Amino acid sequence: MAARPLSRMLRRLLRSSARSCSSGAPVTQPCPGESARAASEELSRRRQFLREHAAPFSAFLTDSFGRQHSYLRISLTEKCNLRCQYCMPEEGVPLTPKANLLTTEEILTLARLFVKEGVDKIRLTGGEPLIRPDVVDIVAQLQRLEGLRTIGVTTNGINLARLLPQLQKAGLSAINISLDTLVPAKFEFIVRRKGFHKVMEGIHKAIELGYNPVKVNCVVMRGLNEDELLDFAALTEGLPLDVRFIEYMPFDGNKWNFKKMVSYKEMLDTVRQQWPELEKVPEEESSTAKAFKIPGFQGQISFITSMSEHFCGTCNRLRITADGNLKVCLFGNSEVSLRDHLRAGASEQELLRIIGAAVGRKKRQHAGMFSISQMKNRPMILIELFLMFHNSPPGNPSIFSWDPLHVQGLRPRMSFSSQVATLWKGCRVPQTPPLAQQRLGSGSFQRHYTSRADSNANSKCLSPGSWASAAPSGPQLTSEQLTHVDSEGRAAMVDVGRKPDTERVAVASAVVLLGPVAFKLVQQNQLKKGDALVVAQLAGVQAAKVTSQLIPLCHHVALSHIQVQLELDSTRHAVKIRASCRARGPTGVEMEALTSAAVAALTLYDMCKAVSRDIVLEEIKLISKTGGQRGDFHRA
């Protein structure tokens, strides 16, 4: 432990030396007459010295994957003077009683504890942190903590111009300002309040006071502001801004829909069409943003890809909510109350054990954009106001406990979307398959259809031989307990986070008995609605992709192959459907195959119901599955 005071002393020396030449600005600048290169080299030498002599990072803030959490975000309030559509439900949120919120002294006590253990960056968030009356005093108190190198704030900018001179004097060193549009009328629509000109005034005040860069957060929503990407990027030509385009993310009450999300790659393509010379900028290992610069421009643009390309592997962030709960991940729905233990008189070591236990439970990565949208979580306003994200996994689906102190968290609650997102955009859509006609002994034509979602799939159509029975193979492990039920008998999604990734394949089938009239029309492709086999085939492919949105407790699986085959059976006036799905991951794909076959059958029913009501769907069943821990299965 003797090395830790030395480490704090060195950090303090580094911080003070970085600020001493700034003439009041919060950024490192060379002294008059000193070359920028010499100053940069000196700073680099000091940082290298600090790295070589620093104490080992705190074990309490290091998770089981070796990630060191040196960045703490503290929410000062749940209140906000705006009502941003992506952040807060339109009807508002029930606020925590004031007595249950952290007091100023509790905030500072926790901050001291985290900084002592190695946190060197604290960001103040909300709600809107600048509506808290003592925000300037909190910044000033944080500034006195040895080892704390950066104090930042994320704000909506309404009160920024008025408070920033005081905040800078108190020690504020970094600013993030939310601005989702450059059109005043649209601003009022998005935030449901006036104030566009106050936000712009705050941005210019930050530039005037020497903050560089001034980070501007823009949450991009399709149909609302994606048409302003180029206007935002153009701002960086003459201003020291870092405009950060943020993928729209799901939180309770913001009516998240996959179709509203504009992906990082789509945004990048839009900017590159205007500025093809756009250059990638190196960023720190723990950065959440992918940064780019247009040559000759003063500022830069960045993309925060929380939904499309997670950055969980380098996550170094922890969060404390306004009511004192520690969240180890933005999307996680498990929390532990530090406030309750503070007020119960827990010692510093007891608090550290509680924090260490929570950090130790953090998983490798989040569950993916579709699973996240189904999780129950706080509205964003009750976590933070704006999205300076780290993506981490959903919390452990059980109440966790710290045995000697009985640390209790919140049991995650599941909520499920009532909509099925249309996922064709950005996905590989199979081409319409060729029609294969084979003459049968009866003189009629037999039509076969097969689809595949990858170029290497076997395109062989179904034949009567392919439906031959198969004997079971491999170990047939069974369980007498339902896996989707927790210890208290409630429905719960199975945790597959620790299961190994294996190649999974599943095949399912269904039969649709059309009757002679409808069968003949399908066989001759004379239905008024169109080609029933093509439509059913495409429906089966699409259904496999969205299975997790249809089956509540089903995990989202990134499928590498989907094949839907249809065969006409003239002896039974039926259509046989066979669906095959493949993926590599910790969970099987039998539900994807079954959903694909079932939806293809339902689509055939829909296409033919105007002709005949005497249609029967039957024999929807799993034919085989391979690759799971319980062994392979082949239906006899």
LINHU-V318396 format. One record per run of one state. SS is the DSSP state (2 for helix, 1 for strand, 0 for the rest). FROM is the first residue (numbers start at 0). TO is the last residue. Records with the same first field share a line. If there is no record, write none. Layout:
SS = FROM-TO, FROM-TO
This chain:
0 = 0-0, 20-34, 53-60, 62-66, 68-69, 75-96, 100-102, 116-119, 125-127, 131-133, 143-148, 155-158, 170-172, 178-182, 191-194, 208-212, 221-224, 235-239, 247-256, 261-262, 274-277, 281-287, 293-298, 304-310, 314-315, 320-323, 327-334, 343-346, 360-367, 375-378, 382-407, 409-412, 414-434, 439-443, 450-462, 467-483, 485-489, 491-500, 513-514, 523-530, 545-545, 550-559, 569-572, 585-588, 608-614, 626-631, 634-635
2 = 1-19, 35-52, 97-99, 103-115, 128-130, 134-142, 159-169, 183-190, 195-207, 225-234, 257-259, 263-273, 311-313, 337-342, 347-359, 368-373, 379-381, 463-466, 515-522, 531-544, 546-549, 589-607
1 = 61-61, 67-67, 70-74, 120-124, 149-154, 173-177, 213-220, 240-246, 260-260, 278-280, 288-292, 299-303, 316-319, 324-326, 335-336, 374-374, 408-408, 413-413, 435-438, 444-449, 484-484, 490-490, 501-512, 560-568, 573-584, 615-625, 632-633
